[in-house]
Amino acid sequence: MIYLKESILSVYRAQGKWANMDYHSHQEYEIYFFHGGSCRYLIHNQIYELEPGDILLMDGLTLHKPNIPNNSEYIRSIIHFSPQWIAGMLKEIGALHLLDVFKKLHHCLIRTRENQESKKLEQIVKLLADISRSAHMNDGTGELEQKALLLQILIMVNRLGQAESKKLQTTKPDKAKHAENIVSYIQDNYMQKLSIEVISDALNLSRSYVSHVFKEMTGFTVMEYVMGYRLTQVKFLLEMEPDKALKDIAIECGFESVPHFSRYFKENVGVTAREYRNGRLKIFREENEK
């Protein structure tokens, strides 16, 4: 899980891949605008084939990852914001319902096809990103401006959503459906011993097809995804159940031995599981003391 120090983060028309584009989650809500290039976006157990003008709304806690082909253009704008940070203002003006799309749907696609409303929205996103970088952010008015712009964005997103939003109801090719079925099977059975053979037999697909279609549609090998998903569940339990023994967490999340778990965690996170837990708990304590 990723943590941000800021209450809001806005990036306008970022290009290319970022260093950390693994399957991830975060506590902030996310508004994601796809401007151009090529991207399949994996969210939980669904795959979006994005088109220019698409808007994704995510509650953040739902695991997600963009899959960008090598040497492909990839242009997007992103807003991460803390719902608690904006909730006070929304409550005062009777607009808390603007957050319902994040809380109730968890993730959804708005296909604007770059209509006029979406172009107006893009300009407000640009202004928000510009203000976030400006020098007067420290003079007391910057945060108010950010909230005012985010309010406009939420109103427009909800308006677009009411007209054109579909929660993953588009027709998908067989490859995408098969990849989604593989993801769902892994998420339902990650605590068990898994292999390509087990998964392919369960879904009545050939082993070679499972390997090929999953890599093509998600950017992961099957076992990379299995281990990555187990790791996300470990991180969740380390934070949510601070008194649970590391050995119990490892076994519960599908790791066959504690040494293997410890080695894999350190190699992929950069710290030991115990250090990770202590670091997260320290952040929680500091936030509660504010």
C-alpha positions in Angstrom: 0.0 0.0 0.0 1.3 3.5 -0.9 1.1 6.4 1.5 1.2 10.1 0.4 2.3 12.9 2.7 0.1 15.4 0.9 -3.7 15.6 1.3 -4.0 16.0 -2.5 -1.6 15.2 -5.3 -2.3 16.4 -8.9 -0.2 15.5 -12.0 -1.2 16.9 -15.4 -0.5 15.0 -18.7 2.4 12.9 -17.3 4.1 10.9 -20.1 5.9 7.6 -20.1 6.2 5.0 -17.4 7.0 5.8 -13.8 9.5 3.7 -11.8 6.8 2.3 -9.5 4.0 1.0 -11.6 3.4 -2.3 -9.8 0.0 -3.6 -8.6 -0.7 -1.3 -5.7 -3.3 0.4 -3.5 -3.5 3.6 -1.5 -5.8 5.2 1.0 -6.6 8.2 -1.2 -9.4 8.4 -3.7 -8.1 8.6 -7.3 -9.4 10.4 -10.4 -7.4 9.1 -13.5 -7.7 10.7 -16.9 -6.3 8.9 -20.0 -5.3 11.3 -22.7 -3.5 9.1 -25.3 -1.3 6.2 -26.1 -1.9 2.6 -25.2 -2.9 1.2 -21.8 -4.8 -1.7 -20.4 -5.7 -1.0 -16.8 -6.2 -3.8 -14.3 -8.4 -3.0 -11.3 -9.1 -5.7 -8.9 -10.3 -8.5 -11.3 -11.3 -6.3 -14.2 -9.4 -5.1 -17.2 -10.1 -1.8 -19.0 -8.9 -1.2 -22.6 -8.6 2.6 -22.3 -9.5 5.1 -25.0 -8.6 8.8 -25.1 -11.0 10.7 -22.9 -11.6 7.8 -20.5 -11.9 8.7 -16.8 -11.4 6.1 -14.1 -12.7 6.7 -10.6 -11.1 4.5 -7.9 -11.4 4.4 -4.1 -7.7 3.6 -4.0 -7.9 0.6 -1.7 -9.0 -1.5 -4.7 -5.7 -2.9 -6.1 -4.8 -1.6 -9.5 -2.1 -1.4 -12.2 -1.6 0.0 -15.6 -0.2 -2.3 -18.3 1.6 -0.3 -21.0 3.2 -2.1 -24.0 6.9 -1.5 -24.4 7.8 1.6 -26.5 4.2 2.8 -26.4 3.1 6.4 -25.7 1.3 6.8 -22.4 -0.2 10.2 -21.4 -2.5 10.6 -18.3 -3.4 13.0 -15.6 -3.9 11.8 -12.0 -5.5 13.3 -8.9 -5.1 11.6 -5.5 -7.0 13.2 -2.6 -7.8 12.3 0.9 -11.6 12.0 1.3 -11.3 13.3 4.9 -9.5 16.4 3.7 -12.4 17.5 1.4 -15.3 16.0 3.4 -15.6 19.0 5.8 -16.2 21.4 3.0 -18.6 19.1 1.2 -20.6 18.6 4.4 -20.9 22.3 5.0 -22.5 22.8 1.5 -24.5 19.6 1.5 -22.5 17.9 -1.1 -21.1 14.8 0.6 -23.0 12.8 -2.1 -20.2 13.7 -4.5 -18.0 11.1 -2.9 -20.6 8.3 -3.2 -19.3 7.1 -6.6 -16.0 6.2 -4.9 -17.5 4.7 -1.7 -20.3 2.7 -3.4 -18.9 1.6 -6.7 -15.2 1.4 -5.6 -14.1 1.8 -9.3 -15.9 2.8 -12.5 -15.2 3.9 -16.0 -16.6 7.1 -17.6 -16.2 7.0 -21.4 -16.4 10.6 -22.5 -15.0 10.2 -26.0 -13.4 13.6 -25.4 -16.6 15.5 -25.4 -16.8 19.3 -24.6 -17.5 18.7 -20.9 -14.4 16.5 -20.6 -12.3 19.2 -22.3 -13.5 21.7 -19.7 -12.7 19.3 -17.0 -9.2 18.8 -18.3 -8.5 22.6 -18.1 -9.6 22.6 -14.4 -7.3 19.6 -13.7 -4.4 21.6 -15.4 -5.2 24.6 -13.1 -5.2 22.4 -10.0 -1.8 20.9 -11.0 -0.4 24.4 -11.6 -1.6 25.7 -8.3 -0.2 22.7 -6.4 3.3 23.7 -7.8 3.0 27.4 -7.2 4.9 29.4 -4.6 1.8 30.8 -2.8 0.8 27.3 -1.6 2.3 28.4 1.8 0.4 31.7 2.2 -2.8 30.2 3.5 -4.9 30.5 0.3 -3.4 27.6 -1.7 -5.2 24.9 0.2 -8.5 26.7 -0.2 -8.0 27.1 -3.9 -7.2 23.4 -4.2 -10.4 22.5 -2.4 -12.4 24.8 -4.6 -11.0 23.3 -7.8 -11.4 19.8 -6.5 -15.1 20.6 -5.8 -15.6 21.7 -9.4 -13.9 18.5 -10.6 -16.1 16.3 -8.4 -19.3 18.1 -9.7 -18.2 17.7 -13.3 -17.2 14.0 -12.9 -20.5 13.2 -11.3 -22.3 15.0 -14.1 -20.4 13.0 -16.7 -20.9 9.9 -14.7 -24.7 10.2 -14.6 -24.8 10.6 -18.3 -22.2 8.1 -19.5 -20.8 6.1 -16.7 -20.8 2.3 -16.9 -19.3 0.1 -14.3 -17.4 -2.3 -16.6 -20.4 -3.1 -18.8 -18.6 -2.8 -22.1 -18.2 -5.8 -24.4 -14.8 -7.4 -23.9 -12.8 -9.8 -26.1 -12.4 -13.4 -25.0 -8.7 -12.8 -24.1 -9.7 -10.1 -21.6 -12.5 -12.3 -20.1 -10.1 -15.2 -19.7 -7.5 -13.0 -18.1 -10.1 -11.6 -15.7 -11.2 -15.2 -14.8 -7.6 -16.1 -14.1 -7.2 -13.0 -11.8 -10.5 -13.9 -10.0 -9.3 -17.5 -9.5 -6.0 -16.3 -8.0 -7.7 -13.8 -5.7 -10.1 -16.5 -4.4 -7.4 -19.1 -3.9 -4.1 -17.3 -3.2 -3.8 -18.9 0.2 -3.6 -22.3 -1.4 -0.8 -23.9 -3.3 -1.1 -22.5 -6.9 0.6 -23.3 -10.2 -0.2 -22.7 -13.8 -1.2 -26.3 -14.0 -3.7 -25.9 -11.1 -5.1 -22.7 -12.5 -5.4 -24.0 -16.1 -7.1 -27.2 -15.0 -9.6 -25.3 -12.8 -10.5 -23.0 -15.7 -10.4 -25.7 -18.4 -7.8 -23.8 -20.4 -4.5 -25.0 -21.8 -1.4 -24.2 -19.8 0.3 -22.4 -22.7 -2.8 -20.3 -23.3 -3.1 -19.3 -19.7 0.6 -18.2 -19.6 0.4 -16.3 -22.9 -3.0 -14.5 -22.5 -2.3 -13.5 -18.9 1.1 -11.9 -19.8 -0.4 -10.2 -22.8 -3.4 -8.7 -21.0 -1.9 -7.8 -17.6 1.9 -7.4 -18.1 2.5 -10.1 -15.4 3.4 -13.7 -15.7 0.9 -15.8 -13.8 3.2 -16.6 -10.9 4.4 -13.0 -10.7 0.8 -12.0 -10.1 0.3 -14.8 -7.6 3.3 -13.7 -5.6 2.5 -10.0 -6.0 -1.1 -10.5 -4.8 0.1 -12.5 -1.8 2.4 -9.7 -1.0 -0.4 -7.1 -1.0 -2.4 -9.3 1.3 0.6 -9.6 3.7 1.0 -5.8 3.8 -2.7 -5.4 4.6 -2.5 -7.9 7.5 0.7 -6.4 8.8 -1.1 -3.1 9.2 -4.6 -4.1 10.1 -3.6 -6.9 12.5 -0.5 -5.6 14.3 -0.6 -8.3 17.0 -0.8 -11.3 14.6 2.5 -13.3 14.4 4.5 -13.0 11.2 4.5 -16.7 10.8 0.7 -16.9 10.8 0.4 -14.1 8.3 2.9 -15.8 6.0 1.0 -19.1 6.0 -2.4 -17.4 5.8 -1.3 -15.6 2.6 0.0 -18.7 0.9 3.7 -18.7 1.6 4.9 -22.3 2.1 7.6 -21.4 4.6 8.6 -18.5 6.8 12.2 -18.3 5.4 10.8 -18.0 1.8 8.3 -15.4 3.0 11.0 -13.4 4.8 13.4 -13.5 1.8 10.7 -12.6 -0.7 9.4 -9.7 1.4 12.8 -8.2 1.9 13.8 -8.5 -1.8 10.6 -6.9 -3.0 9.8 -4.3 -0.3 13.4 -3.4 0.7 12.8 -3.9 4.4 11.9 -6.8 6.6 8.2 -7.5 7.4 8.8 -6.5 11.0 10.4 -3.2 9.9 7.6 -2.6 7.5 5.0 -3.1 10.2 6.8 -0.9 12.7 7.1 1.9 10.1 3.4 1.8 9.2 2.4 1.8 12.9 4.6 4.8 13.4 2.9 6.7 10.6 -0.5 5.8 12.1 0.5 7.1 15.5 1.9 10.4 14.1 -1.3 11.0 12.1 -3.5 10.4 15.1 -1.4 12.8 17.2 -2.0 15.7 14.7 
